[in-house]
Amino acid sequence: MSIVKRMIPLLLAAVLGFCLTACGGGKDHSAEDVVGTWVRTLSDGTDTITFHADMTYDKVIRITSPPPMETKTSDTFSFDGDTISINYSQYGTVSEYKVTFSGNKMLWDNGSTTLEYVKQ
């Protein structure tokens, strides 16, 4: 087998590695990427969540349909690169979502529902 034929798999692996690196494939994100205010549009209102650098969050859900309503929650969160865990201490629960980023959007997927938040 000629040396050129043996080099083809190595060249293909190098090109694939370059493409994944250049396109951001496999990039883990940090909590810094999450920090800020994100808004999700609901059919009858908004869900606004602000993540802080100290790993706390403030969440406000505003419903506009009669009667208008607003709920506020503050607690802690954790983020490990592709999973966000939202603590709801008052209920003794934690909600976990796989997270992907696309431009100014953050998508949360828990396996049955995908939530789309837009950075403000």
C-alpha positions in Angstrom: 0.0 0.0 0.0 1.5 3.3 -1.0 2.2 6.0 1.6 -0.4 8.3 0.0 -3.2 5.7 0.7 -2.1 5.4 4.3 -2.1 9.2 4.7 -5.7 9.7 3.5 -7.4 8.6 6.8 -5.0 10.9 8.8 -5.8 13.9 6.5 -9.5 13.3 6.7 -9.3 13.1 10.5 -7.3 16.4 10.6 -9.8 18.1 8.3 -12.7 16.9 10.4 -11.0 18.1 13.6 -10.4 21.5 12.1 -14.0 21.8 10.9 -15.4 20.9 14.3 -13.0 23.4 16.0 -13.8 26.2 13.5 -17.5 25.7 13.8 -17.5 25.5 17.6 -18.5 21.8 17.6 -18.2 20.2 21.0 -17.6 23.5 22.8 -18.6 23.5 26.4 -20.1 26.7 27.7 -19.5 28.2 31.1 -21.9 29.9 33.6 -20.6 33.2 32.1 -22.5 32.4 28.9 -25.7 32.1 30.9 -25.3 35.2 33.0 -27.7 37.9 31.9 -31.4 38.4 31.3 -33.3 35.9 29.0 -37.0 36.1 27.9 -39.3 33.4 26.7 -42.5 34.4 25.0 -45.6 32.6 26.2 -49.0 32.5 24.4 -50.3 34.9 27.0 -47.3 36.6 28.5 -43.6 36.3 29.2 -41.2 34.3 31.3 -38.1 36.4 32.2 -35.2 34.9 34.0 -32.0 36.7 35.0 -29.0 34.7 35.9 -26.4 36.3 38.1 -22.6 35.6 38.4 -23.1 34.4 42.0 -25.1 31.4 40.7 -28.5 32.9 41.7 -31.4 33.8 39.5 -34.6 35.9 39.5 -37.5 34.7 37.5 -40.7 36.7 36.7 -43.6 35.2 34.8 -46.2 37.7 33.6 -49.5 36.5 32.3 -51.5 39.1 30.4 -54.8 37.3 29.9 -57.6 38.3 32.3 -57.0 38.4 35.1 -53.4 39.6 34.6 -51.0 37.9 37.0 -47.3 38.0 37.9 -45.2 35.5 39.9 -41.6 36.0 41.1 -39.1 33.4 42.1 -35.5 33.7 43.3 -33.1 30.8 44.0 -29.9 29.2 42.8 -28.8 27.4 39.7 -25.9 25.4 38.5 -24.4 24.9 35.0 -21.9 22.3 33.9 -21.4 23.1 30.2 -24.4 21.6 28.6 -26.8 21.1 31.5 -28.6 23.7 33.6 -30.1 22.8 37.0 -32.7 25.2 38.3 -33.4 24.9 42.0 -36.9 25.6 43.4 -36.1 25.3 47.1 -39.6 26.3 48.2 -40.9 23.2 46.5 -37.9 21.0 47.2 -37.3 20.3 43.5 -34.6 20.8 40.9 -35.4 21.0 37.1 -32.6 19.9 34.8 -32.3 20.8 31.1 -29.8 20.1 28.3 -28.8 23.5 27.0 -27.7 24.5 23.5 -26.9 28.0 22.3 -27.7 29.4 18.9 -26.8 33.1 18.4 -28.7 35.0 21.1 -30.9 32.1 21.9 -30.6 29.5 24.6 -32.6 26.3 24.2 -33.5 24.1 27.1 -34.6 20.5 26.5 -35.8 18.2 29.3 -36.5 15.3 26.9 -40.2 16.1 26.4 -40.2 19.9 26.1 -37.9 22.5 24.5 -38.0 26.0 25.9 -36.5 28.9 23.9 -35.1 31.9 25.7 -33.7 35.0 23.9 -31.0 37.1 25.5 -31.9 40.7 26.2 
